[in-house]
């Protein structure tokens, strides 16, 4: 019998274990095989769940932008009937991280793939934004270089206006202020922009304003994880 692949969320912010359901703790105490973005961070997370977990008895494989997932190892574990957990560095695996290929492989094997409830910065930002939650797209990172970046931003705004679609994207924290200035420069004054920073942390901030209102504000965003949402009006 094949094992089950569990997509297990971890906190988005430091010291936010309260955001995880009990099921996460139960599963992490019994699963011994893990695919993770960073082994050190995964070990720290598991110890935060329960100090009695024997970390040295667990098996880890890394999957991130610098490490191709060992799909052969996944198949071996699951064929042996072992349950496997996929952990992101923050939030839900398979969403804006490399975990999707593991789920795809498990499906091809005919194994169960079960998502576990938990915090997703993308959905939490959308919930609090006041923008359209019935029709939305997540676009990952925008291009780093110009003119591709401004072209993409304009294209997303045009599509938002045409289809009443909330456009969601993220950016490297040190470029938070750059992307806001790009939005001010290239988007219409009436377009709404929500900036959600450090979601679930003690200094969480989620603010929605028109581009014109953002342009009139003093903007100095911290170098913290942020989600950006646009809705053309």
C-alpha positions as CSV (number, residue, x, y, z in Angstrom):
1,X,0.0,0.0,0.0
2,X,1.3,3.4,-1.0
3,X,2.1,6.0,1.6
4,X,0.3,9.4,1.7
5,X,1.8,12.7,0.8
6,X,0.9,15.4,3.3
7,X,1.2,19.1,2.3
8,X,1.8,20.6,5.8
9,X,1.8,24.4,6.4
10,X,4.3,26.2,8.7
11,X,3.9,29.7,10.3
12,X,4.4,32.7,8.0
13,X,5.9,34.8,10.8
14,X,8.2,34.0,13.6
15,X,6.6,33.1,16.9
16,X,3.2,32.4,15.2
17,X,2.7,28.8,16.0
18,X,-0.8,29.8,17.2
19,X,-1.8,30.0,13.6
20,X,-1.4,26.2,13.0
21,X,-4.3,23.7,13.6
22,X,-3.8,20.8,15.9
23,X,-3.6,18.4,13.0
24,X,-0.2,19.8,12.0
25,X,1.3,18.8,15.4
26,X,-0.3,15.3,15.3
27,X,1.0,14.6,11.8
28,X,4.5,15.9,12.5
29,X,4.9,13.7,15.5
30,X,4.2,10.5,13.6
31,X,5.7,11.2,10.1
32,X,9.4,10.3,9.7
33,X,10.1,11.3,6.1
34,X,10.2,15.0,5.1
35,X,10.8,17.1,1.9
36,X,11.7,20.6,3.1
37,X,13.1,23.8,1.7
38,X,15.8,24.1,4.3
39,X,16.7,21.2,6.6
40,X,17.9,23.4,9.5
41,X,14.7,25.5,9.5
42,X,12.6,22.3,9.3
43,X,14.4,20.8,12.3
44,X,13.8,24.0,14.2
45,X,10.1,24.0,13.3
46,X,9.7,20.4,14.4
47,X,11.4,21.0,17.7
48,X,9.1,24.0,18.3
49,X,6.1,21.6,17.8
50,X,7.5,19.1,20.4
51,X,10.9,19.1,22.0
52,X,10.5,15.3,22.5
53,X,10.7,14.6,18.7
54,X,13.8,12.6,17.9
55,X,15.1,14.7,15.1
56,X,18.0,12.3,14.4
57,X,15.5,9.5,13.7
58,X,13.9,11.5,10.9
59,X,14.9,11.5,7.2
60,X,15.1,14.8,5.2
61,X,15.4,15.7,1.6
62,X,15.8,19.4,0.5
63,X,13.8,20.8,-2.4
64,X,14.4,24.5,-3.2
65,X,15.6,26.8,-6.0
66,X,19.1,25.4,-5.5
67,X,18.3,21.7,-5.1
68,X,16.2,19.6,-7.5
69,X,13.8,17.4,-5.5
70,X,14.9,13.7,-5.3
71,X,11.8,12.2,-6.9
72,X,13.3,8.7,-6.8
73,X,13.6,9.0,-3.0
74,X,9.9,10.1,-2.8
75,X,8.8,7.1,-4.9
76,X,10.9,4.8,-2.7
77,X,9.5,6.1,0.5
78,X,5.9,6.0,-0.7
79,X,6.3,2.6,-2.3
80,X,7.5,1.3,1.1
81,X,4.2,2.6,2.5
82,X,5.8,5.5,4.4
83,X,3.8,8.7,4.8
84,X,5.8,11.8,3.6
85,X,5.4,15.4,4.6
86,X,6.2,18.4,2.5
87,X,7.2,21.6,4.5
88,X,7.6,25.1,3.0
89,X,9.9,27.6,4.7
90,X,6.7,29.7,5.4
91,X,3.0,29.2,4.7
92,X,1.5,26.4,2.6
93,X,3.7,24.1,0.5
94,X,3.0,24.0,-3.2
95,X,1.9,27.7,-3.2
96,X,4.8,29.9,-4.4
97,X,7.3,27.3,-3.6
98,X,8.8,24.2,-5.2
99,X,6.5,21.6,-3.5
100,X,4.1,21.2,-6.5
101,X,6.4,18.7,-8.4
102,X,6.3,16.4,-5.4
103,X,2.5,16.4,-5.4
104,X,2.4,15.9,-9.1
105,X,4.7,12.8,-8.8
106,X,2.6,11.4,-6.0
107,X,-0.5,11.8,-8.2
108,X,1.2,9.9,-11.0
109,X,1.9,7.1,-8.6
110,X,-1.7,6.9,-7.7
111,X,-1.0,7.9,-4.1
112,X,-3.1,10.2,-1.9
113,X,-2.1,13.8,-1.6
114,X,-3.7,15.5,1.4
115,X,-3.5,19.3,2.1
116,X,-3.5,20.3,5.7
117,X,-5.2,23.6,6.7
118,X,-2.9,26.5,7.7
119,X,-1.8,30.0,7.0
120,X,-1.3,31.3,3.4
121,X,-0.1,34.8,3.1
122,X,-1.8,35.1,-0.3
123,X,-5.2,34.1,0.8
124,X,-5.0,36.0,4.1
125,X,-4.0,39.2,2.3
126,X,-6.9,38.7,-0.2
127,X,-9.4,38.1,2.7
128,X,-8.4,41.4,4.4
129,X,-7.8,43.5,1.3
130,X,-11.5,44.4,0.5
131,X,-10.7,43.6,-3.2
132,X,-12.5,41.1,-5.4
133,X,-12.2,37.6,-3.8
134,X,-14.4,36.0,-6.4
135,X,-12.1,36.5,-9.3
136,X,-8.3,36.8,-8.7
137,X,-4.9,35.6,-10.0
138,X,-1.6,35.0,-8.3
139,X,1.3,36.0,-10.5
140,X,4.3,35.3,-8.4
141,X,7.2,37.7,-8.9
142,X,7.1,40.4,-11.5
143,X,10.1,40.7,-13.9
144,X,13.1,42.3,-12.2
145,X,14.3,44.3,-15.2
146,X,12.8,47.1,-17.3
147,X,11.0,47.4,-19.6
148,X,9.6,43.9,-18.9
149,X,8.6,44.9,-15.4
150,X,6.5,47.9,-16.3
151,X,4.9,46.1,-19.3
152,X,3.8,43.3,-17.0
153,X,2.4,45.7,-14.4
154,X,0.4,47.5,-17.1
155,X,-0.8,44.3,-18.5
156,X,-2.0,43.0,-15.2
157,X,-3.9,46.3,-14.5
158,X,-5.5,46.2,-18.0
159,X,-6.7,42.6,-17.3
160,X,-7.9,43.6,-13.9
161,X,-10.0,46.4,-15.4
162,X,-11.4,44.1,-18.2
163,X,-12.3,41.2,-16.0
164,X,-12.8,42.8,-12.5
165,X,-9.9,40.5,-11.4
166,X,-7.7,41.1,-8.4
167,X,-4.1,40.7,-9.4
168,X,-1.8,39.4,-6.6
169,X,2.0,39.4,-6.7
170,X,5.0,39.3,-4.3
171,X,8.4,40.8,-4.3
172,X,11.8,40.3,-2.6
173,X,11.5,42.3,0.7
174,X,14.4,44.7,-0.1
175,X,12.5,45.8,-3.2
176,X,9.2,46.5,-1.5
177,X,9.5,50.3,-1.9
178,X,10.6,49.9,-5.5
179,X,7.5,48.0,-6.5
180,X,5.2,50.5,-4.8
181,X,6.8,53.4,-6.7
182,X,6.4,51.3,-9.9
183,X,2.7,51.0,-9.2
184,X,2.4,54.7,-8.6
185,X,4.3,55.4,-11.8
186,X,2.5,53.0,-14.2
187,X,-1.0,52.5,-12.8
188,X,-4.1,54.7,-13.0
189,X,-4.9,56.9,-10.0
190,X,-8.2,55.2,-9.3
191,X,-6.7,51.6,-9.2
192,X,-6.7,50.1,-5.8
193,X,-3.5,48.8,-4.2
194,X,-3.4,46.7,-1.1
195,X,-0.1,46.2,0.7
196,X,0.0,43.3,3.2
197,X,3.2,43.2,5.3
198,X,4.4,40.6,7.8
199,X,1.0,38.8,7.9
200,X,0.3,37.1,11.3
201,X,3.2,38.8,13.0
202,X,2.8,41.3,15.9
203,X,3.6,44.2,13.5
204,X,1.3,42.9,10.8
205,X,0.0,45.7,8.5
206,X,-2.6,45.4,5.7
207,X,-3.6,48.6,4.0
208,X,-5.7,49.3,0.9
209,X,-5.7,52.7,-0.8
210,X,-6.0,54.1,-4.3
211,X,-2.9,54.7,-6.3
212,X,-3.6,58.4,-5.9
213,X,-3.7,58.1,-2.1
214,X,-0.5,56.0,-2.0
215,X,1.2,58.7,-4.2
216,X,0.2,61.4,-1.6
217,X,1.5,59.3,1.3
218,X,5.0,59.0,2.7
219,X,6.0,55.5,1.8
220,X,8.8,53.7,3.6
221,X,8.0,50.0,3.8
222,X,10.1,47.7,6.0
223,X,12.2,45.0,4.4
224,X,9.7,42.3,5.5
225,X,7.7,39.7,3.5
226,X,4.9,41.5,1.6
227,X,2.0,40.7,-0.7
228,X,0.7,43.2,-3.2
229,X,-2.8,43.2,-4.6
230,X,-4.2,45.4,-7.5
231,X,-7.7,46.0,-8.6
232,X,-8.4,48.5,-11.4
233,X,-11.4,50.7,-11.0
